[in-house]
Amino acid sequence: MDNLLYSGVWVSEGHFITFVINDNDTATITETYIANGKDVETNQITHIDKAIEYQQRYINLGYDKIS
């Protein structure tokens, strides 16, 4: 694992995850997807270490960085 958090948008099969690095050792993670025909968006602010683990999990699942 790189132990780095990359800002940007990752996507797989219509599931978008955006990572924004904040100034206070936290990151904002926004997920967007369609469920039951409705657009759904969730947001969370988490410690940077947890965000790195979260991002790495999706990279390992084959998500592509698009921005």
Secondary structure, 3 states (H helix, E strand, C coil): CCCCCCCEEEEECCEEEEEEECCCCEEEEEEEEEECCEEEEEEEEEEHHHHHHHHHHHHHCCCEECC
